[in-house]
Amino acid sequence: MHPQFELDLYLIRHGESANNIARDLDVAWDRDPPLTDRGRGQIHALGRRLVAEGMRFDRVYSSSLQRSVHS
């Protein structure tokens, strides 16, 4: 590794999804559940915090699931 190499890695999980709040175990598990209103609020709050802290990213990688891309 190069002596000047620096890596800051941030792992950020999606906000609350419909599966996170499903109480009935008989309900079919959704492989691609949408975010709840609360989950959308969580990711928007995180976005505001990252902007307020002046965070900038060289790369962002995300899964293609709707809870990750419909933020």
C-alpha positions, 0 to 999 in steps of 0.5 A: 500500500502506498504510504500516502494512501488514506481511505475513509469508508462509510457504511450507511444502512437504508432507513426503516422499510416495511419489512422492519415493522411487519408484526405478522410473521404469516405475512409474506416477506417482501424481497424489495420492500419500500421505505416507510414514511419514518424511513424516508424521514431518517434518510433525509435527516442523514442527508441534512447532517452530511451536508451540514458537516460538509461531507463529500464523497468521491464514490457512492455505491448502492444496491439496486433495491428500492429502499436504497435508491428511492431516497 
